Amino acid sequence: MFYASKALTVLWRLTGLGTLSLSSSPPPPSSRLSAAYAAIVYSAYAYLCSVLVLERLSAYRRHESGTFQIHAIRDTNMALLFVTSTAVYWCTTVYRRQHARVYAEHAAVVHQLFGTAAPVGRALDAYCWVLYALLVAALSLDVRRYAGPVPWTFGAVYVWGHYALLTGNMQFAITVFGLRQCYRELNCRMRAGNAGRSHDSGLREYGTAAAADTAKTSSSDVPLQNIMFISVLEKVNLLTILKHWSDVHWSITQIVSRVNNLFKFRLFIFFLCGLLHLMLTPYLLSLTILNEDIDILRYILECTLWFIIHILRVVLMIYPCALLGEE
C-alpha cells in the first residue's frame, strides 16, 4: 500500500535505507542484521567524509581571493549533505522497529479497506524514478567537482549524500500518500453509505405515499409492531456501521501521529537544507560565472537541473501533506 515498487525497495535495502514493505503485506520483523548493515554503510560514508574534510581544509590555503567564496559555498553544501544524510541513516537505523510497527498497522488498515486488492501507485513510483534520473543527469554534468588529489572520495561523498537526502524525501512522501489513500477510501465509502441511506429513505417515502393511496382498497394494514421493529433494526445497523468506520478512522489517525513522531526531526533538517540550497544555488551560479573561466551554457544547464531537483524535493515535503490534510 505504501507506493514503493519492488525495484525501489530493493535499491533502498541494498544501500541500508530500506524501511518500507512491498505493497500491503506487513513488513518483516526488525532484525539486528539489517541495522548493523546500515551502520556499516554509513560508517564507510562517514570515513570518506572525514578524508574529504581534511583534504578541503588543506586546500583553502591555495585558493585565490576571488574563488575563496565559491569554494566556501560548495563546502557548505557538502556539509549540509553530510548532516541530512546522517539524519536519514540515524533515523533509519535507530527507529527501525517503530517503522516496522507503523507499516504493520497500516497494512492492517489497508486490509480492512481494500482487502487483498490494494491499489498500486504507479504515478508516485514514476515520479521517484524521474527524480533519480534528474539527479544522475545533474551529477554527470558536475564533473568539475571530481578533481583534486582524491577525486573519487569527493565523488563518492557527493553522490551518496544527494542520494540519501533524496531517498529520505521519497520515503516520507510515499508514507504520507499511503495514509492519504486510506482516508480517501474511507471518505468514499462513507459518502456512498450516506447516498444509499438517502436513496432508501426516498424509497420508503415513496412506498408510504403509495400505501396511503392504496389504503382505501386494502383490507389489512401492516402491524405497528413490525414497523417499529424495522425502524429499531435500521438504527442498530447504522450505529454498527458508524462504529466500524470511526474505529478505522481512529486507527489511521493514530498512524498519522506516529508518522509525525518518526519524521519530524528529518523534516526539520530537510526543510533547512532545501531552503539553503534554493538560496545558495543561484548565488553560486552568479559568482562562478563572474570569477571562473568555464563553459557558461553547460554550467547554467547544470545549475538549472539542481534548482529543479531542490524545488521537487520541497514539493515532496509539502504537497503530500496538503493532500492528506484535505482528506
N, C-alpha and C positions, 0 to 999 in steps of 0.2 A: 504494500500500500504506500510506503514511502517510495517515491518515484525514482529509484535508482536502478538502472539496468544492471544486468549481471556483469557486463564489462566494466562499468564504473565501480561496482562493489569489489570486484577482483583487483582492480588497479589500486583502490584505496587500501585494501588489506595487504597487498604486496609492499606498499610504502609505509605501513604502520599506522594508517589513519582510518582503518575500517571499523566503523561502528554500526552502520546501517545493515538491516537484514534484507533479504530478497523478497519482493512482492509483499504479501500479507502474512507470510509464515513467521512465527516467533523466532527471534534470533537465538543462536546457540548461547549457552551459559558462558559468562565471562571466565576466561582462563588466564592463569599467570603466564603461560607461554606467549600469548598474544601481547600482553602488556610488556613482557620482557623484550619481545621483538621490537615493539615500538620504541622502547627505551634505547635499544641498541642502535636503531636507525637514527634516532635523534642525537645520540652521543657522537656518532660519526659526523653528523651535520654540525654539531657544536664544535668539534675539534677542527673542522675545516674553517669555521668562522673565526676561531682563535688564531689560526695560522694567517688568515687574511687580515685580521686586525693588526697583527704585528707587522705585516708587510706594508699595510697602508700607513701606519704610524711612521715608519722609516721613510716612506716616500714623500711625506709632507715637506721635508727639507729640500727636495728637488723641484718643487712646484714654483712657478713664477707667480708674481703678484696678480696677474690678470686671470690666471686659471685656478688660483687657490680656492676661490669661492665656488667654482664649478665642481671641483673635486670634493669640497666640503659638503655640498648639497647631495652629490652622489653617495657619499659615505653615510650621510644622514638617512637617505633612502634605504641603504643597506642595513643600517641599524634598525629601522622600522620593520624591515622584513624579518630580521632575526627575532625581534620582540614578538611580532604577530605569529610567526611560525612556532616559537617556543610556547606561546599561549595555546595554540592548536594542539600541539603534541602533549602538553601538560594535561589539558582537559580531556583529551582522548585516552590517555593512559590512566590518570588518577580516577576519573569518573566513568570508567568503562562499565562497572556494574550498574550505575544509575542509568546509563544509556540503554543497557540491556533491559532493565526494568521498564523504562518508558516505552521502548519499542514492543515489548511483550504485551503491555497494557493496551497499546494502540492496536496491535494485531487482534486482541480480543474484541475491541470495539468494532473493528473492520468486519470481523466475522459476524457480529450481531447485525450490522447494517447491510452488508453486501453478501454474506455467505461465503461461498468458495470462489465466486466470480467477481473478484475485486478488479476495479478498472486499472488500466495501465496508463501512466502519464508519459506519453512519448514526447510531448511538446517540451516539457521541462528537461527531459533527458537530452533532447537535441540541443536545447539552449546551453546545457553544460558542456557538450562537446564543441559547440561553436566558440564558447569562451576559451576552452583549452586550445582550439585551433588558432584563435587570435593571439593567445599567449605565446604559442610556438612561433608564429609569424613575427611578433614583436621581438622575441629573444633572438631569432635568426638575423634580424636586421641590426640588432645592437651588438655587432661583432667587435666594435671598438673597445668594449668593456673587457674583452678577454685578452688582455695584454699585460705584460709585466713578467717578473721572474717566475711566478707560478700561475699562469693563466687558467689552468684547469681548476685550480682552487676557487678563483673568483667565479668562474662559470658555474661550478657545482653549487656554490652557496647562492648565487644569484638565481639560478633556475629553480633550485629546491625551495628557496624562500617564497618565490612567487607561486609556485605550485601549492605549497602548504597553505598560503593565505587564501588562494582562490578556492581550494578544496574546503576550507573551513566555511567560507561563504556559501558554497553549494550545499553542504550538509545542513546548514541552518535553513536555507530556502526549501530544500526537499522536505525537511521535517515539518515546517510550517504549512507547506502546500498539502501534505498528507492530512494534517489536522483540519485544514480548511475544507478538504473534500468530505471529511466526516460530518462537519457542521452543515455543509451544503446538502448532503444526502438526508440528514435528519430533518432539516427545514423543508425539503421537498416532500418527504413523507408526511410531515405534519400538515403541510398545505393540502396535500392530496386527501388526507383524512378529513380535514375541515370541509373540503369541497364535496366529499362523499356524504358527510353528515348533512350538509345543506341540501344536497340532491335528495337524500332520503326524507328530509323534513318536507321538501316540496311535494314529494310523492305522497307522504302521509296527509298533507293538507288537501291535495287533490283527491285522495281517497276519502277523506272526511266529507268533503263537499259532495262527492258522488254518492256517498252513503246517505247524506241528508236528502239528496234528490230522490233517492230510491226508497226512503224510509216509508213513504206512503204506501208503496206497493209491497214492502217486505212484511212478512208475518212474524218474524222473530228478530230480535236485536242481539248484538254482541254483549255478553255479560260484562258488567262493570269491573268485576274482579280480574278478568282476563286483561282488560285494558290497563289496569293499574299494575299487574304483574309484568306486562311487556314494557311499560314505562320504567319501572324499577330496574328491570334487567338491562335495558339500554343504558341507564345511568351507571350501573355497575361496570358494564363493559367499557364505557367511556372513561371512567376513573381508572380502570386497569390499564388501558392504553396510555392514558396520560402519565400514570406512574412509570410505565415502562420507558417512555420517551424521556421523561425527566431523569430517570436513572442513567440513561445513555448520555444525556446532556451533561449530567454531573460528572460522569466518567471522563468525557472529553475535556471538560473544564479543569479537572484535576491533572490531566496530562499536560494541558497548556501551562499550568502553574509549574509543573516540574521542568518543562522545557525552558521556561523563563529562568529558573534557577540554574539550569545546566549551561545556558548560552549567554547569560547576562554579562559575564566578565569578558568573554570573547567578543561580544557585540560592541562593548565599550572600546576595546582595543581596535577592532576592525573599523569602527567609526572614526576614531582619531587618525588611524593610518590612512583611511580613504580621504579624509579632509586634507591632511598634509600632502598627500600625493597629488590631489587635484590642484593645490596651490603651487607646489614646487615644480610640477611638470611644465607648465607654460613659462614659468620664470627661468627654469633651466634651459628651455629652448631658446629664449631670447639671449641669455648670457653666452651660450655656446656659439650661436650664430655670430655674435659680435666679437668673440675672443679667440675662436679656433678656426683653422683652415680645414673645412670639411665639405662634403657633398651636401649642400643645403637641402635639396629636394628629398634626398634619401633620409636625412635627419628629421625633416618636417613630417614625412610619412611615418617614421618610427615613433615620434612623439605623439602624433595623432592616434596611432594604434594604442599606445599606452594610455592616453587620455580616455579613449573609448572603453578600454578594459577597466579603468578605475571607475568610470561612470556606471558601467554594467555591474560592477561589484557593489556599488552603493544601491543600485536598483534591487539586487538580490537581498539586501538587508531590509529595504523599505516596502517594496511592492507586495511581497507575500504577507507581511504583517497588515497592510492596508486591506487586502482581500479577506484575511481572516477576521479582521475587525468588522467588516461589512456583514459577514455571515453570522 
